Amino acid sequence: MSEDIVIVKKEPPLAWVIMNRPKANALNVALINALDKAFDDLWFQQDIHVVILMGAGDRFFSAGADLKEPPTLTLGVPMAVAQMDTALLMSKLTTKIERFPKIVIAAIRGFALGGGCELASACDFRIAAEGSQLGQPEVDRGIIPGWGGTVRLPRLIGLAKAKELILSGEPIDAQEAYRIGLVNKVVPFDKFEEEVKQLALKLAKGPPVAQRAAKYALNFGSQGPLDAGLIFEGALATIATVSEDAREGVMAFLEKREPKFKGA
């Protein structure tokens, strides 16, 4: 496999973004920046409809922040400032994934811990192979999640369960993650990539304009007052309704055929 720490494989309408860092795909500044660039490069590629984010190998999605690489050594600035800078880099990446105009699937095989779990939480779907483990073990190191864990995790699984994971630091297996809503689906380990690809291809058949509008409405419409969310949803619904894809969807329904969406 390539020595690049991020590998991008394009198989339109899909793209695979693969973390390939030897140290358990541990997140350091270089890996965060490489992931950020990969999503930038895919942003305007019209033939890509779904992006699959995963780790190379079968043991780690990502083990989280690289604790063996202190930010001071990476950035050459005081520890507190370096930690904040790294947190802002990660926040930039996860926010980019939330705003990314295409669907992003976190394909989790093995461990997704700490920053790895936080990275997966920013994606639209999380598919886990049997035997995988997810968690926020930062408290066991005397720290707390600093890359979105205390913000996104409660929105996904509720405050009580988020407190349980973060305050105990104990990981959970894929089946428990599915039960509490942290992952969308658990698939057999030996059919992992096949199942992920099948879901991705199914999603890729959908109308890109409506999918993007729905993603934004879901991700951001619920973060403010109800009235503001409803107005935001209405505006996005209007954009989707006047698209060519909407006309194609209605005509296909009336003509009892499969729609052919073009993302316009």
RODO-2510 file (C-alpha; in nm, 4 decimals, decimal comma):
residues 264
     n   res          X          Y          Z
     1     m     0,0000     0,0000     0,0000
     2     s     0,1136     0,3558    -0,0653
     3     e     0,3149     0,5349     0,1983
     4     d     0,0800     0,8338     0,1797
     5     i    -0,0876     0,8884     0,5156
     6     v    -0,4176     0,9471     0,3335
     7     i    -0,5113     0,7510     0,0239
     8     v    -0,7966     0,8666    -0,1986
     9     k    -0,9486     0,6065    -0,4305
    10     k    -1,2112     0,7343    -0,6729
    11     e    -1,4683     0,4885    -0,8074
    12     p    -1,7453     0,7230    -0,9299
    13     p    -1,9999     0,7755    -0,7894
    14     l    -1,7974     0,6806    -0,4781
    15     a    -1,4686     0,7973    -0,3292
    16     w    -1,2763     0,6202    -0,0539
    17     v    -1,0689     0,8354     0,1814
    18     i    -0,8393     0,5976     0,3673
    19     m    -0,6312     0,6903     0,6708
    20     n    -0,3006     0,5080     0,6321
    21     r    -0,0800     0,6178     0,9197
    22     p     0,1263     0,3281     1,0644
    23     k     0,0644     0,4275     1,4273
    24     a    -0,2952     0,2964     1,4479
    25     n    -0,4115     0,5851     1,2281
    26     a    -0,3496     0,8084     1,5283
    27     l    -0,4440     1,1657     1,4523
    28     n    -0,1603     1,4148     1,4400
    29     v    -0,1318     1,7491     1,2608
    30     a    -0,0042     1,5882     0,9405
    31     l    -0,2930     1,3401     0,9210
    32     i    -0,5547     1,6040     1,0052
    33     n    -0,4191     1,8339     0,7338
    34     a    -0,4063     1,5490     0,4809
    35     l    -0,7695     1,4598     0,5523
    36     d    -0,8677     1,8256     0,5224
    37     k    -0,7003     1,8469     0,1801
    38     a    -0,8668     1,5244     0,0630
    39     f    -1,2121     1,6638     0,1374
    40     d    -1,1192     1,9948    -0,0264
    41     d    -1,0139     1,8117    -0,3415
    42     l    -1,3401     1,6142    -0,3550
    43     w    -1,5678     1,9097    -0,2771
    44     f    -1,6496     2,0133    -0,6356
    45     q    -1,6089     1,6771    -0,8118
    46     q    -1,9551     1,6324    -0,9596
    47     d    -1,9087     1,2625    -1,0387
    48     i    -1,8571     1,1804    -0,6698
    49     h    -2,1796     1,1526    -0,4696
    50     v    -2,0737     0,9606    -0,1575
    51     v    -1,7420     0,9613     0,0310
    52     i    -1,6388     0,6684     0,2514
    53     l    -1,3932     0,7499     0,5306
    54     m    -1,2098     0,4522     0,6769
    55     g    -0,8801     0,3323     0,8190
    56     a    -0,6335     0,1114     0,6373
    57     g    -0,6105    -0,2431     0,7632
    58     d    -0,8584    -0,4252     0,9824
    59     r    -0,7612    -0,3113     1,3337
    60     f    -0,8085     0,0651     1,3504
    61     f    -1,0427     0,3266     1,2114
    62     s    -0,8402     0,5618     1,4300
    63     a    -0,7067     0,5168     1,7819
    64     g    -0,7468     0,8901     1,8450
    65     a    -0,4960     1,1654     1,9070
    66     d    -0,1298     1,0715     1,8868
    67     l    -0,0246     1,1165     2,2497
    68     k     0,3352     1,0268     2,1614
    69     e     0,3648     1,3346     1,9429
    70     p     0,3272     1,6387     2,1699
    71     p     0,1854     1,9422     1,9903
    72     t     0,4875     2,1469     2,1040
    73     l     0,7121     1,9264     1,8907
    74     t     0,4798     1,9618     1,5952
    75     l     0,4019     2,3302     1,6045
    76     g     0,6917     2,4765     1,8004
    77     v     0,4772     2,6902     2,0292
    78     p     0,3796     2,6726     2,4011
    79     m     0,1799     2,3649     2,5006
    80     a    -0,1531     2,5371     2,5740
    81     v    -0,1445     2,7331     2,2492
    82     a    -0,0410     2,4242     2,0545
    83     q    -0,3250     2,2200     2,2027
    84     m    -0,5734     2,4899     2,1067
    85     d    -0,4300     2,5143     1,7553
    86     t    -0,4603     2,1379     1,7080
    87     a    -0,8174     2,1441     1,8412
    88     l    -0,9018     2,4208     1,5946
    89     l    -0,7492     2,2199     1,3089
    90     m    -0,9640     1,9207     1,4023
    91     s    -1,2701     2,1410     1,4451
    92     k    -1,2080     2,2788     1,0962
    93     l    -1,1968     1,9246     0,9574
    94     t    -1,5068     1,7933     1,1357
    95     t    -1,7046     2,1070     1,0499
    96     k    -1,5952     2,0657     0,6877
    97     i    -1,7330     1,7106     0,6913
    98     e    -2,0634     1,8346     0,8339
    99     r    -2,0810     2,1006     0,5612
   100     f    -1,9491     1,8740     0,2870
   101     p    -2,1982     1,8794    -0,0027
   102     k    -2,2010     1,5002    -0,0343
   103     i    -2,2867     1,2166     0,2013
   104     v    -1,9958     1,0949     0,4159
   105     i    -1,9927     0,7438     0,5620
   106     a    -1,7558     0,6511     0,8446
   107     a    -1,6659     0,2874     0,7816
   108     i    -1,5399     0,1589     1,1180
   109     r    -1,3435    -0,1632     1,1331
   110     g    -1,1564    -0,2128     1,4565
   111     f    -1,1102     0,0687     1,7064
   112     a    -1,2581     0,4188     1,6830
   113     l    -1,1458     0,5798     2,0062
   114     g    -1,1085     0,9357     2,1318
   115     g    -1,0481     1,1617     1,8350
   116     g    -1,1306     0,8702     1,6057
   117     c    -1,4773     0,8450     1,7565
   118     e    -1,5135     1,2228     1,7356
   119     l    -1,4148     1,2153     1,3677
   120     a    -1,6705     0,9419     1,2961
   121     s    -1,9372     1,1373     1,4864
   122     a    -1,9101     1,4220     1,2357
   123     c    -1,9980     1,1909     0,9453
   124     d    -2,3505     1,1329     0,8158
   125     f    -2,3508     0,7552     0,8628
   126     r    -2,1443     0,5210     1,0771
   127     i    -2,1174     0,1571     0,9698
   128     a    -1,9259    -0,0744     1,2021
   129     a    -1,7859    -0,4209     1,1485
   130     e    -1,8668    -0,6826     1,4112
   131     g    -1,6095    -0,6782     1,6885
   132     s    -1,5303    -0,3088     1,6481
   133     q    -1,5083    -0,0855     1,9542
   134     l    -1,5936     0,2813     1,9955
   135     g    -1,5385     0,5123     2,2883
   136     q    -1,4027     0,8284     2,4474
   137     p    -1,1266     0,7122     2,6844
   138     e    -0,9743     1,0568     2,7410
   139     v    -1,0767     1,0724     3,1088
   140     d    -0,8493     0,7742     3,1791
   141     r    -0,5579     0,9904     3,0619
   142     g    -0,6619     1,2772     3,2861
   143     i    -0,8032     1,4826     2,9987
   144     i    -1,1415     1,5229     2,8300
   145     p    -1,2574     1,5037     2,4664
   146     g    -1,1471     1,8207     2,2939
   147     w    -1,2453     1,7613     1,9326
   148     g    -1,6247     1,7652     1,9576
   149     g    -1,6967     1,4684     2,1805
   150     t    -1,8835     1,6634     2,4470
   151     v    -2,0848     1,8467     2,1815
   152     r    -2,1688     1,6005     1,9041
   153     l    -2,1964     1,2818     2,1089
   154     p    -2,4937     1,4029     2,3205
   155     r    -2,6727     1,5042     2,0009
   156     l    -2,6288     1,1544     1,8622
   157     i    -2,7033     0,9373     2,1650
   158     g    -2,8495     1,1711     2,4279
   159     l    -2,6895     1,3372     2,7290
   160     a    -2,7165     1,0411     2,9680
   161     k    -2,5407     0,7929     2,7401
   162     a    -2,2810     1,0509     2,6368
   163     k    -2,1983     1,1094     3,0041
   164     e    -2,1683     0,7343     3,0550
   165     l    -1,9170     0,6950     2,7739
   166     i    -1,7142     1,0073     2,8500
   167     l    -1,7064     0,9925     3,2306
   168     s    -1,6362     0,6182     3,2498
   169     g    -1,3892     0,6180     2,9611
   170     e    -1,4924     0,2608     2,8819
   171     p    -1,5342     0,1627     2,5157
   172     i    -1,8402    -0,0177     2,3864
   173     d    -1,8675    -0,2825     2,1185
   174     a    -2,0370    -0,2357     1,7830
   175     q    -2,3645    -0,3983     1,8906
   176     e    -2,3999    -0,1688     2,1930
   177     a    -2,3064     0,1301     1,9756
   178     y    -2,5892     0,0304     1,7415
   179     r    -2,8333    -0,0140     2,0289
   180     i    -2,7755     0,3398     2,1578
   181     g    -2,7704     0,4980     1,8126
   182     l    -2,4005     0,5727     1,7781
   183     v    -2,3731     0,3593     1,4649
   184     n    -2,6364     0,3063     1,1976
   185     k    -2,5554    -0,0520     1,1109
   186     v    -2,3350    -0,3426     1,2181
   187     v    -2,2120    -0,5735     0,9425
   188     p    -2,0169    -0,9025     0,9371
   189     f    -1,6421    -0,8504     0,9629
   190     d    -1,5661    -1,0603     0,6548
   191     k    -1,8199    -0,8705     0,4426
   192     f    -1,7362    -0,5261     0,5734
   193     e    -1,6260    -0,3433     0,2575
   194     e    -1,8915    -0,5180     0,0492
   195     e    -2,1691    -0,4037     0,2845
   196     v    -2,0313    -0,0499     0,3074
   197     k    -2,0067    -0,0223    -0,0700
   198     q    -2,3607    -0,1558    -0,1130
   199     l    -2,5004     0,1132     0,1181
   200     a    -2,2892     0,3831    -0,0462
   201     l    -2,4069     0,2889    -0,3952
   202     k    -2,7677     0,2909    -0,2784
   203     l    -2,7252     0,6414    -0,1368
   204     a    -2,5406     0,7552    -0,4488
   205     k    -2,8527     0,6900    -0,6574
   206     g    -3,0380     0,9621    -0,4674
   207     p    -3,0908     1,3246    -0,5764
   208     p    -2,7741     1,5190    -0,4803
   209     v    -2,9498     1,8551    -0,4449
   210     a    -3,2158     1,7202    -0,2092
   211     q    -2,9631     1,5125    -0,0151
   212     r    -2,7426     1,8161     0,0388
   213     a    -3,0385     2,0291     0,1457
   214     a    -3,1626     1,7620     0,3863
   215     k    -2,8131     1,7149     0,5324
   216     y    -2,7791     2,0866     0,6031
   217     a    -3,1296     2,1101     0,7477
   218     l    -3,0610     1,8182     0,9803
   219     n    -2,7111     1,9250     1,0815
   220     f    -2,7758     2,2927     1,1396
   221     g    -3,1499     2,3559     1,1571
   222     s    -3,1788     2,1939     1,4979
   223     q    -2,9013     2,3971     1,6587
   224     g    -3,1003     2,7160     1,7126
   225     p    -3,4541     2,8221     1,8038
   226     l    -3,7407     2,6231     1,6509
   227     d    -3,8663     2,9147     1,4401
   228     a    -3,5214     2,9724     1,2923
   229     g    -3,4876     2,6014     1,2163
   230     l    -3,8239     2,5928     1,0418
   231     i    -3,7389     2,8959     0,8292
   232     f    -3,4008     2,7435     0,7403
   233     e    -3,5705     2,4157     0,6474
   234     g    -3,8267     2,5996     0,4357
   235     a    -3,5569     2,7824     0,2424
   236     l    -3,3666     2,4608     0,1737
   237     a    -3,6881     2,2806     0,0774
   238     t    -3,7584     2,5570    -0,1753
   239     i    -3,4134     2,5150    -0,3302
   240     a    -3,4691     2,1404    -0,3643
   241     t    -3,8221     2,1819    -0,5001
   242     v    -3,7182     2,4053    -0,7915
   243     s    -3,4276     2,1794    -0,8958
   244     e    -3,4238     1,9716    -1,2132
   245     d    -3,3862     1,6647    -0,9931
   246     a    -3,7203     1,7436    -0,8275
   247     r    -3,8926     1,7618    -1,1664
   248     e    -3,7270     1,4353    -1,2670
   249     g    -3,8328     1,2722    -0,9399
   250     v    -4,1965     1,3728    -0,9848
   251     m    -4,2040     1,2642    -1,3498
   252     a    -4,0432     0,9305    -1,2666
   253     f    -4,3018     0,8733    -0,9939
   254     l    -4,5910     0,9544    -1,2308
   255     e    -4,4437     0,7433    -1,5095
   256     k    -4,3660     0,4562    -1,2699
   257     r    -3,9960     0,4369    -1,3574
   258     e    -3,6644     0,4795    -1,1813
   259     p    -3,5515     0,8443    -1,1655
   260     k    -3,2246     0,9542    -1,3227
   261     f    -3,0906     1,2341    -1,1062
   262     k    -2,8188     1,4669    -1,2372
   263     g    -2,7489     1,6829    -0,9353
   264     a    -2,8983     1,9981    -1,0874
***
